[in-house]
Amino acid sequence: MKRLMLLLPVVFMLMPGLLKAQHKATDQMDSFNWGIIGMVKFNQVSPTEIYPVYDETVTRFNNRPFELEGYMIPLKGGRKQNKFLLSTLPINQCAFCGKNGNPIMILIEMNDPADFTFKTVRVKGTLKLEHKNVAVDIPVILTNASLDL
């Protein structure tokens, strides 16, 4: 009981920080270009094979300049990121992934490394739509990307 009494002040001190980390509706990124990415459908061939299905609305943007604003989701540790996922939701939402569906994400391949940030970033590059097994790889990629500062 004594330990619990000692821990309560710590919990209450941390509470505002924990509440801040929760997802807010205003965190969700929405734009015309995210809408295009959201039109990608998926066809499950087997339990371990899922392939993207691109309709004409999506394919007309393939191999063309494209830009998106979103949140960085690093693929490996470190301040500098050469490749990362760009998401419509911030990384603090990841603890909740799967409960209400996964947020839209694409792979970003940078020309030059970018500093990781929890803030949104605007990225410009060339949109590549590939026919890859989603269970193994990411089929929607922004290549030759750079931050639009």
C-alpha positions in Angstrom: 0.0 0.0 0.0 2.9 2.3 0.9 4.4 1.8 -2.6 1.1 2.5 -4.3 0.9 5.8 -2.4 4.4 6.7 -3.5 3.7 5.9 -7.1 0.4 7.8 -7.4 2.1 11.3 -7.5 4.3 10.0 -10.4 1.3 8.6 -12.3 -0.5 11.9 -11.9 2.5 13.9 -13.0 2.8 11.7 -16.2 -0.9 11.8 -16.9 -0.9 15.0 -19.0 1.9 13.7 -21.2 0.0 10.4 -21.7 -3.1 12.2 -22.6 -1.3 14.3 -25.1 0.0 11.2 -26.8 -3.5 10.0 -27.7 -4.8 10.4 -31.2 -6.8 13.5 -32.0 -9.2 13.7 -34.9 -7.3 16.8 -36.1 -4.1 14.7 -36.4 -5.6 12.8 -39.4 -4.1 14.0 -42.7 -6.5 14.4 -45.6 -5.9 15.7 -49.1 -6.7 15.0 -52.7 -3.5 13.0 -53.1 -4.1 10.9 -49.9 -7.5 10.2 -51.4 -5.8 8.9 -54.6 -3.6 6.6 -52.5 -6.7 5.5 -50.5 -8.3 4.2 -53.7 -5.8 1.4 -54.0 -7.6 -1.9 -53.4 -6.2 -5.3 -52.4 -6.8 -8.8 -53.7 -6.0 -11.6 -51.3 -4.8 -14.6 -53.3 -3.8 -16.8 -50.3 -3.2 -16.2 -46.6 0.3 -15.0 -47.4 -0.3 -13.3 -50.7 -2.1 -10.0 -51.1 -1.6 -7.9 -54.2 -2.6 -4.3 -54.9 -5.3 -3.5 -57.5 -4.9 -0.1 -59.2 -7.8 1.3 -61.1 -7.4 4.0 -63.9 -7.9 6.8 -61.4 -4.8 5.7 -59.5 -2.6 4.5 -62.4 -2.7 7.9 -64.2 -0.5 9.2 -61.4 2.1 6.3 -61.8 5.6 7.5 -62.7 4.5 11.2 -62.3 5.5 13.9 -59.8 3.5 13.5 -56.6 3.5 15.2 -53.2 2.0 14.3 -49.9 2.0 15.7 -46.4 2.1 13.2 -43.6 3.8 11.8 -40.6 7.2 9.9 -40.7 7.1 6.3 -39.5 10.8 5.2 -39.3 11.8 1.8 -40.6 15.0 1.8 -38.5 16.5 3.7 -35.7 18.4 6.9 -36.0 17.9 10.6 -36.5 18.6 10.5 -40.3 16.1 8.6 -42.4 16.7 7.5 -46.0 13.6 5.3 -46.2 10.5 5.7 -44.1 6.8 5.2 -44.2 4.6 8.3 -44.6 1.3 7.9 -42.8 -1.9 9.8 -42.5 -1.7 9.4 -38.7 1.2 10.2 -36.3 3.4 7.5 -34.9 1.7 7.7 -31.5 -1.4 6.2 -33.2 0.6 3.0 -34.0 -0.3 1.5 -30.6 -3.8 1.5 -31.9 -3.2 0.1 -35.4 -5.5 -2.6 -36.4 -8.3 -1.7 -34.0 -10.0 0.6 -36.4 -8.0 -0.4 -39.5 -4.5 0.6 -40.4 -3.9 4.1 -41.6 -2.9 4.7 -45.2 0.9 4.5 -45.6 3.4 4.6 -48.5 7.2 4.1 -48.7 9.3 7.1 -49.1 12.8 6.8 -50.7 14.7 10.0 -50.1 17.4 11.5 -52.4 19.1 12.8 -49.2 18.5 11.7 -45.7 15.9 13.6 -43.7 15.9 14.3 -40.0 13.2 12.4 -38.2 10.4 14.5 -36.7 7.1 14.0 -35.0 5.6 16.9 -36.9 4.1 16.6 -40.4 6.4 16.7 -43.4 5.6 17.5 -47.0 7.4 15.2 -49.4 7.7 15.5 -53.2 8.9 12.7 -55.5 7.8 10.3 -58.3 4.9 8.0 -57.5 5.7 4.3 -58.3 2.9 1.7 -58.3 4.3 -1.8 -58.2 2.7 -5.2 -58.2 4.3 -6.6 -55.1 3.0 -9.0 -52.4 1.8 -6.6 -49.7 2.5 -9.3 -47.0 6.2 -9.0 -47.9 6.8 -5.5 -49.4 5.3 -2.1 -49.9 3.8 -1.6 -53.4 3.2 2.2 -53.3 6.4 4.2 -53.3 7.5 7.8 -53.6 11.0 7.6 -55.2 13.6 10.4 -55.7 11.9 12.2 -52.9 12.8 15.4 -51.1 11.3 17.4 -48.3 9.4 20.5 -49.4 10.4 23.0 -46.8 
